[in-house]
Amino acid sequence: MSALPSRPLQCQGLMGLSLDDDLVVCAPDVSQAHVLNATAAQIWAQCDGTHTVEAIAQDLATAHAIEYVQALGDVQTFLAELHRAGLVTY
């Protein structure tokens, strides 16, 4: 896996809509929407250019009582998916 940014940032112009415990994210000019579960939405919310990948992983580990190393791997994998989907920038 290639190196991820130290502070991921949501791409501009995206819209988010809460749907029960999920978050639906889409760009106004694209017909595809992405449904994020509660954990994914927690990560997404911290992609504001101020939180480091490590801080996001620590928050995830604490919130879900999992090992930091596991959380870090999960966050890195998810951020790579968000990047491929055009939802975050590095």
N, CA, C and O atoms as CSV, one atom per row, in Angstrom:
chain,resi,resn,atom,element,x,y,z
A,1,MET,N,N,0.857,-1.176,0.000
A,1,MET,CA,C,0.000,0.000,0.000
A,1,MET,C,C,0.895,1.229,0.000
A,1,MET,O,O,1.882,1.291,0.734
A,2,SER,N,N,0.549,2.192,-0.818
A,2,SER,CA,C,1.351,3.407,-0.872
A,2,SER,C,C,1.106,4.256,0.368
A,2,SER,O,O,0.110,4.084,1.071
A,3,ALA,N,N,2.024,5.165,0.619
A,3,ALA,CA,C,1.914,6.016,1.796
A,3,ALA,C,C,0.684,6.906,1.694
A,3,ALA,O,O,0.380,7.458,0.637
A,4,LEU,N,N,-0.003,7.030,2.793
A,4,LEU,CA,C,-1.184,7.878,2.854
A,4,LEU,C,C,-0.793,9.241,3.395
A,4,LEU,O,O,0.271,9.399,3.994
A,5,PRO,N,N,-1.645,10.211,3.183
A,5,PRO,CA,C,-1.349,11.551,3.689
A,5,PRO,C,C,-1.376,11.545,5.208
A,5,PRO,O,O,-2.039,10.713,5.828
A,6,SER,N,N,-0.662,12.464,5.789
A,6,SER,CA,C,-0.698,12.518,7.245
A,6,SER,C,C,-2.012,13.112,7.731
A,6,SER,O,O,-2.445,12.819,8.845
A,7,ARG,N,N,-2.661,13.949,6.906
A,7,ARG,CA,C,-3.922,14.602,7.287
A,7,ARG,C,C,-4.897,14.579,6.100
A,7,ARG,O,O,-4.919,15.509,5.294
A,8,PRO,N,N,-5.706,13.506,5.997
A,8,PRO,CA,C,-6.629,13.391,4.861
A,8,PRO,C,C,-7.692,14.490,4.894
A,8,PRO,O,O,-8.043,15.006,5.956
A,9,LEU,N,N,-8.194,14.833,3.709
A,9,LEU,CA,C,-9.152,15.920,3.559
A,9,LEU,C,C,-10.265,15.499,2.604
A,9,LEU,O,O,-9.997,14.991,1.516
A,10,GLN,N,N,-11.516,15.714,3.016
A,10,GLN,CA,C,-12.646,15.435,2.137
A,10,GLN,C,C,-12.546,16.312,0.900
A,10,GLN,O,O,-12.170,17.481,0.990
A,11,CYS,N,N,-12.880,15.751,-0.248
A,11,CYS,CA,C,-12.895,16.542,-1.473
A,11,CYS,C,C,-14.007,17.582,-1.388
A,11,CYS,O,O,-15.037,17.352,-0.755
A,12,GLN,N,N,-13.792,18.707,-2.020
A,12,GLN,CA,C,-14.775,19.784,-1.991
A,12,GLN,C,C,-15.983,19.445,-2.846
A,12,GLN,O,O,-15.881,18.694,-3.816
A,13,GLY,N,N,-17.115,20.001,-2.479
A,13,GLY,CA,C,-18.328,19.856,-3.268
A,13,GLY,C,C,-19.136,18.610,-2.986
A,13,GLY,O,O,-20.146,18.373,-3.648
A,14,LEU,N,N,-18.721,17.804,-2.019
A,14,LEU,CA,C,-19.470,16.592,-1.701
A,14,LEU,C,C,-20.630,16.919,-0.776
A,14,LEU,O,O,-20.567,17.851,0.026
A,15,MET,N,N,-21.684,16.138,-0.903
A,15,MET,CA,C,-22.850,16.306,-0.042
A,15,MET,C,C,-23.019,15.056,0.795
A,15,MET,O,O,-22.804,13.945,0.310
A,16,GLY,N,N,-23.404,15.230,2.049
A,16,GLY,CA,C,-23.661,14.103,2.931
A,16,GLY,C,C,-25.071,14.175,3.471
A,16,GLY,O,O,-25.566,15.252,3.802
A,17,LEU,N,N,-25.717,13.026,3.560
A,17,LEU,CA,C,-27.074,12.930,4.069
A,17,LEU,C,C,-27.136,11.785,5.072
A,17,LEU,O,O,-26.820,10.642,4.739
A,18,SER,N,N,-27.543,12.092,6.291
A,18,SER,CA,C,-27.696,11.047,7.305
A,18,SER,C,C,-28.912,10.200,6.982
A,18,SER,O,O,-29.970,10.713,6.616
A,19,LEU,N,N,-28.741,8.901,7.123
A,19,LEU,CA,C,-29.816,7.951,6.862
A,19,LEU,C,C,-29.738,6.885,7.947
A,19,LEU,O,O,-28.927,5.964,7.858
A,20,ASP,N,N,-30.575,7.007,8.966
A,20,ASP,CA,C,-30.497,6.162,10.151
A,20,ASP,C,C,-29.095,6.302,10.745
A,20,ASP,O,O,-28.676,7.410,11.081
A,21,ASP,N,N,-28.367,5.192,10.879
A,21,ASP,CA,C,-27.005,5.246,11.424
A,21,ASP,C,C,-25.956,5.424,10.340
A,21,ASP,O,O,-24.767,5.529,10.640
A,22,ASP,N,N,-26.381,5.458,9.085
A,22,ASP,CA,C,-25.459,5.548,7.962
A,22,ASP,C,C,-25.338,6.991,7.463
A,22,ASP,O,O,-26.108,7.871,7.845
A,23,LEU,N,N,-24.360,7.194,6.610
A,23,LEU,CA,C,-24.174,8.484,5.950
A,23,LEU,C,C,-24.032,8.224,4.462
A,23,LEU,O,O,-23.204,7.415,4.045
A,24,VAL,N,N,-24.832,8.905,3.666
A,24,VAL,CA,C,-24.751,8.785,2.210
A,24,VAL,C,C,-23.964,9.988,1.707
A,24,VAL,O,O,-24.316,11.134,1.987
A,25,VAL,N,N,-22.890,9.717,0.958
A,25,VAL,CA,C,-22.014,10.777,0.449
A,25,VAL,C,C,-22.024,10.709,-1.067
A,25,VAL,O,O,-21.894,9.636,-1.657
A,26,CYS,N,N,-22.182,11.884,-1.696
A,26,CYS,CA,C,-22.138,11.925,-3.160
A,26,CYS,C,C,-21.708,13.309,-3.620
A,26,CYS,O,O,-21.804,14.294,-2.888
A,27,ALA,N,N,-21.237,13.347,-4.841
A,27,ALA,CA,C,-20.908,14.610,-5.495
A,27,ALA,C,C,-22.110,15.000,-6.338
A,27,ALA,O,O,-22.720,14.137,-6.970
A,28,PRO,N,N,-22.464,16.272,-6.362
A,28,PRO,CA,C,-23.643,16.701,-7.115
A,28,PRO,C,C,-23.585,16.352,-8.601
A,28,PRO,O,O,-24.629,16.141,-9.219
A,29,ASP,N,N,-22.396,16.287,-9.182
A,29,ASP,CA,C,-22.274,16.050,-10.618
A,29,ASP,C,C,-22.044,14.582,-10.980
A,29,ASP,O,O,-21.773,14.264,-12.138
A,30,VAL,N,N,-22.150,13.692,-9.999
A,30,VAL,CA,C,-21.921,12.267,-10.233
A,30,VAL,C,C,-23.159,11.503,-9.791
A,30,VAL,O,O,-23.761,11.829,-8.767
A,31,SER,N,N,-23.539,10.496,-10.552
A,31,SER,CA,C,-24.759,9.755,-10.245
A,31,SER,C,C,-24.545,8.645,-9.224
A,31,SER,O,O,-25.497,7.953,-8.864
A,32,GLN,N,N,-23.329,8.464,-8.755
A,32,GLN,CA,C,-23.030,7.401,-7.800
A,32,GLN,C,C,-22.985,7.947,-6.378
A,32,GLN,O,O,-22.394,8.996,-6.121
A,33,ALA,N,N,-23.614,7.226,-5.465
A,33,ALA,CA,C,-23.581,7.588,-4.046
A,33,ALA,C,C,-22.822,6.510,-3.283
A,33,ALA,O,O,-22.753,5.358,-3.712
A,34,HIS,N,N,-22.261,6.895,-2.159
A,34,HIS,CA,C,-21.508,5.971,-1.315
A,34,HIS,C,C,-22.170,5.959,0.058
A,34,HIS,O,O,-22.349,7.009,0.676
A,35,VAL,N,N,-22.531,4.774,0.533
A,35,VAL,CA,C,-23.168,4.636,1.829
A,35,VAL,C,C,-22.112,4.209,2.842
A,35,VAL,O,O,-21.481,3.161,2.702
A,36,LEU,N,N,-21.933,5.041,3.861
A,36,LEU,CA,C,-20.949,4.763,4.905
A,36,LEU,C,C,-21.680,4.332,6.163
A,36,LEU,O,O,-22.615,4.998,6.606
A,37,ASN,N,N,-21.250,3.208,6.739
A,37,ASN,CA,C,-21.846,2.800,8.009
A,37,ASN,C,C,-21.355,3.734,9.118
A,37,ASN,O,O,-20.565,4.642,8.860
A,38,ALA,N,N,-21.810,3.518,10.319
A,38,ALA,CA,C,-21.496,4.429,11.424
A,38,ALA,C,C,-19.987,4.549,11.660
A,38,ALA,O,O,-19.491,5.649,11.905
A,39,THR,N,N,-19.264,3.457,11.590
A,39,THR,CA,C,-17.813,3.502,11.799
A,39,THR,C,C,-17.131,4.246,10.663
A,39,THR,O,O,-16.251,5.073,10.901
A,40,ALA,N,N,-17.527,3.960,9.439
A,40,ALA,CA,C,-16.955,4.665,8.284
A,40,ALA,C,C,-17.272,6.151,8.353
A,40,ALA,O,O,-16.428,6.982,8.018
A,41,ALA,N,N,-18.484,6.490,8.785
A,41,ALA,CA,C,-18.859,7.895,8.916
A,41,ALA,C,C,-18.023,8.585,9.991
A,41,ALA,O,O,-17.707,9.768,9.871
A,42,GLN,N,N,-17.668,7.848,11.038
A,42,GLN,CA,C,-16.807,8.394,12.092
A,42,GLN,C,C,-15.435,8.753,11.509
A,42,GLN,O,O,-14.889,9.814,11.812
A,43,ILE,N,N,-14.895,7.888,10.690
A,43,ILE,CA,C,-13.606,8.157,10.046
A,43,ILE,C,C,-13.754,9.327,9.079
A,43,ILE,O,O,-12.938,10.249,9.083
A,44,TRP,N,N,-14.790,9.289,8.255
A,44,TRP,CA,C,-15.053,10.322,7.256
A,44,TRP,C,C,-15.118,11.704,7.901
A,44,TRP,O,O,-14.559,12.668,7.378
A,45,ALA,N,N,-15.801,11.793,9.033
A,45,ALA,CA,C,-15.986,13.084,9.704
A,45,ALA,C,C,-14.659,13.704,10.122
A,45,ALA,O,O,-14.546,14.925,10.234
A,46,GLN,N,N,-13.661,12.865,10.351
A,46,GLN,CA,C,-12.363,13.368,10.786
A,46,GLN,C,C,-11.417,13.687,9.626
A,46,GLN,O,O,-10.285,14.118,9.848
A,47,CYS,N,N,-11.871,13.478,8.410
A,47,CYS,CA,C,-11.061,13.803,7.231
A,47,CYS,C,C,-11.264,15.281,6.902
A,47,CYS,O,O,-11.871,15.632,5.890
A,48,ASP,N,N,-10.747,16.127,7.771
A,48,ASP,CA,C,-10.946,17.570,7.630
A,48,ASP,C,C,-9.641,18.334,7.468
A,48,ASP,O,O,-9.616,19.563,7.520
A,49,GLY,N,N,-8.562,17.594,7.272
A,49,GLY,CA,C,-7.267,18.235,7.085
A,49,GLY,C,C,-6.562,18.602,8.377
A,49,GLY,O,O,-5.431,19.087,8.344
A,50,THR,N,N,-7.211,18.378,9.525
A,50,THR,CA,C,-6.573,18.680,10.805
A,50,THR,C,C,-6.212,17.435,11.590
A,50,THR,O,O,-5.293,17.464,12.409
A,51,HIS,N,N,-6.926,16.334,11.352
A,51,HIS,CA,C,-6.666,15.088,12.066
A,51,HIS,C,C,-5.650,14.242,11.297
A,51,HIS,O,O,-5.755,14.088,10.080
A,52,THR,N,N,-4.680,13.702,12.006
A,52,THR,CA,C,-3.725,12.790,11.376
A,52,THR,C,C,-4.354,11.407,11.246
A,52,THR,O,O,-5.320,11.084,11.937
A,53,VAL,N,N,-3.799,10.604,10.360
A,53,VAL,CA,C,-4.256,9.227,10.209
A,53,VAL,C,C,-4.103,8.501,11.543
A,53,VAL,O,O,-4.974,7.723,11.932
A,54,GLU,N,N,-3.013,8.751,12.234
A,54,GLU,CA,C,-2.763,8.102,13.523
A,54,GLU,C,C,-3.794,8.513,14.570
A,54,GLU,O,O,-4.245,7.680,15.357
A,55,ALA,N,N,-4.169,9.793,14.584
A,55,ALA,CA,C,-5.176,10.265,15.545
A,55,ALA,C,C,-6.541,9.662,15.238
A,55,ALA,O,O,-7.279,9.290,16.151
A,56,ILE,N,N,-6.875,9.566,13.961
A,56,ILE,CA,C,-8.142,8.948,13.565
A,56,ILE,C,C,-8.161,7.496,14.028
A,56,ILE,O,O,-9.159,7.027,14.575
A,57,ALA,N,N,-7.060,6.788,13.808
A,57,ALA,CA,C,-6.965,5.386,14.227
A,57,ALA,C,C,-7.069,5.256,15.739
A,57,ALA,O,O,-7.714,4.332,16.234
A,58,GLN,N,N,-6.448,6.163,16.478
A,58,GLN,CA,C,-6.521,6.105,17.940
A,58,GLN,C,C,-7.951,6.322,18.412
A,58,GLN,O,O,-8.414,5.630,19.318
A,59,ASP,N,N,-8.651,7.268,17.814
A,59,ASP,CA,C,-10.056,7.501,18.161
A,59,ASP,C,C,-10.900,6.263,17.874
A,59,ASP,O,O,-11.750,5.882,18.679
A,60,LEU,N,N,-10.661,5.639,16.724
A,60,LEU,CA,C,-11.388,4.430,16.349
A,60,LEU,C,C,-11.104,3.303,17.335
A,60,LEU,O,O,-12.021,2.605,17.768
A,61,ALA,N,N,-9.840,3.128,17.688
A,61,ALA,CA,C,-9.458,2.073,18.634
A,61,ALA,C,C,-10.138,2.278,19.982
A,61,ALA,O,O,-10.644,1.331,20.584
A,62,THR,N,N,-10.143,3.509,20.443
A,62,THR,CA,C,-10.756,3.814,21.737
A,62,THR,C,C,-12.276,3.618,21.686
A,62,THR,O,O,-12.857,3.013,22.587
A,63,ALA,N,N,-12.905,4.122,20.647
A,63,ALA,CA,C,-14.363,4.059,20.532
A,63,ALA,C,C,-14.885,2.632,20.401
A,63,ALA,O,O,-15.996,2.332,20.839
A,64,HIS,N,N,-14.082,1.749,19.798
A,64,HIS,CA,C,-14.549,0.391,19.520
A,64,HIS,C,C,-13.788,-0.682,20.288
A,64,HIS,O,O,-13.957,-1.875,20.039
A,65,ALA,N,N,-12.947,-0.245,21.226
A,65,ALA,CA,C,-12.193,-1.172,22.078
A,65,ALA,C,C,-11.441,-2.226,21.259
A,65,ALA,O,O,-11.533,-3.425,21.520
A,66,ILE,N,N,-10.693,-1.741,20.260
A,66,ILE,CA,C,-9.850,-2.632,19.462
A,66,ILE,C,C,-8.404,-2.162,19.576
A,66,ILE,O,O,-8.137,-1.045,20.017
A,67,GLU,N,N,-7.486,-3.017,19.179
A,67,GLU,CA,C,-6.068,-2.684,19.228
A,67,GLU,C,C,-5.767,-1.563,18.233
A,67,GLU,O,O,-6.334,-1.511,17.141
A,68,TYR,N,N,-4.873,-0.678,18.632
A,68,TYR,CA,C,-4.490,0.455,17.784
A,68,TYR,C,C,-3.957,-0.009,16.428
A,68,TYR,O,O,-4.304,0.570,15.398
A,69,VAL,N,N,-3.126,-1.038,16.420
A,69,VAL,CA,C,-2.526,-1.517,15.166
A,69,VAL,C,C,-3.613,-1.971,14.200
A,69,VAL,O,O,-3.541,-1.695,13.003
A,70,GLN,N,N,-4.620,-2.668,14.721
A,70,GLN,CA,C,-5.736,-3.088,13.873
A,70,GLN,C,C,-6.492,-1.869,13.355
A,70,GLN,O,O,-6.818,-1.797,12.170
A,71,ALA,N,N,-6.770,-0.916,14.232
A,71,ALA,CA,C,-7.491,0.292,13.831
A,71,ALA,C,C,-6.714,1.059,12.771
A,71,ALA,O,O,-7.300,1.549,11.806
A,72,LEU,N,N,-5.399,1.167,12.944
A,72,LEU,CA,C,-4.575,1.888,11.975
A,72,LEU,C,C,-4.653,1.223,10.605
A,72,LEU,O,O,-4.798,1.907,9.591
A,73,GLY,N,N,-4.559,-0.085,10.569
A,73,GLY,CA,C,-4.672,-0.798,9.293
A,73,GLY,C,C,-6.030,-0.601,8.646
A,73,GLY,O,O,-6.127,-0.398,7.436
A,74,ASP,N,N,-7.086,-0.661,9.462
A,74,ASP,CA,C,-8.437,-0.464,8.945
A,74,ASP,C,C,-8.619,0.950,8.400
A,74,ASP,O,O,-9.211,1.135,7.336
A,75,VAL,N,N,-8.113,1.948,9.127
A,75,VAL,CA,C,-8.225,3.339,8.688
A,75,VAL,C,C,-7.453,3.542,7.392
A,75,VAL,O,O,-7.956,4.186,6.472
A,76,GLN,N,N,-6.251,3.008,7.304
A,76,GLN,CA,C,-5.455,3.151,6.087
A,76,GLN,C,C,-6.148,2.519,4.888
A,76,GLN,O,O,-6.176,3.098,3.802
A,77,THR,N,N,-6.702,1.341,5.085
A,77,THR,CA,C,-7.413,0.655,4.005
A,77,THR,C,C,-8.630,1.454,3.571
A,77,THR,O,O,-8.870,1.627,2.377
A,78,PHE,N,N,-9.401,1.944,4.541
A,78,PHE,CA,C,-10.594,2.710,4.225
A,78,PHE,C,C,-10.259,4.021,3.527
A,78,PHE,O,O,-10.945,4.408,2.581
A,79,LEU,N,N,-9.213,4.709,3.978
A,79,LEU,CA,C,-8.812,5.961,3.328
A,79,LEU,C,C,-8.385,5.720,1.884
A,79,LEU,O,O,-8.663,6.538,1.007
A,80,ALA,N,N,-7.717,4.609,1.640
A,80,ALA,CA,C,-7.330,4.274,0.261
A,80,ALA,C,C,-8.581,4.066,-0.597
A,80,ALA,O,O,-8.612,4.476,-1.757
A,81,GLU,N,N,-9.617,3.426,-0.027
A,81,GLU,CA,C,-10.869,3.232,-0.754
A,81,GLU,C,C,-11.551,4.572,-1.029
A,81,GLU,O,O,-12.055,4.808,-2.127
A,82,LEU,N,N,-11.561,5.448,-0.016
A,82,LEU,CA,C,-12.153,6.770,-0.210
A,82,LEU,C,C,-11.419,7.551,-1.295
A,82,LEU,O,O,-12.041,8.261,-2.086
A,83,HIS,N,N,-10.107,7.416,-1.328
A,83,HIS,CA,C,-9.318,8.117,-2.343
A,83,HIS,C,C,-9.648,7.591,-3.733
A,83,HIS,O,O,-9.861,8.373,-4.659
A,84,ARG,N,N,-9.692,6.281,-3.881
A,84,ARG,CA,C,-10.028,5.686,-5.182
A,84,ARG,C,C,-11.432,6.107,-5.640
A,84,ARG,O,O,-11.689,6.235,-6.837
A,85,ALA,N,N,-12.332,6.319,-4.677
A,85,ALA,CA,C,-13.701,6.723,-4.999
A,85,ALA,C,C,-13.826,8.219,-5.246
A,85,ALA,O,O,-14.900,8.705,-5.600
A,86,GLY,N,N,-12.728,8.953,-5.059
A,86,GLY,CA,C,-12.741,10.398,-5.280
A,86,GLY,C,C,-13.380,11.189,-4.152
A,86,GLY,O,O,-13.884,12.291,-4.368
A,87,LEU,N,N,-13.361,10.632,-2.953
A,87,LEU,CA,C,-14.006,11.288,-1.818
A,87,LEU,C,C,-13.029,12.019,-0.898
A,87,LEU,O,O,-13.417,12.957,-0.200
A,88,VAL,N,N,-11.773,11.597,-0.894
A,88,VAL,CA,C,-10.762,12.310,-0.098
A,88,VAL,C,C,-9.561,12.629,-0.971
A,88,VAL,O,O,-9.281,11.953,-1.961
A,89,THR,N,N,-8.879,13.656,-0.578
A,89,THR,CA,C,-7.669,14.055,-1.280
A,89,THR,C,C,-6.491,13.947,-0.322
A,89,THR,O,O,-6.638,14.009,0.899
A,90,TYR,N,N,-5.344,13.787,-0.912
A,90,TYR,CA,C,-4.130,13.665,-0.111
A,90,TYR,C,C,-3.364,14.937,-0.220
A,90,TYR,O,O,-2.295,15.068,0.376
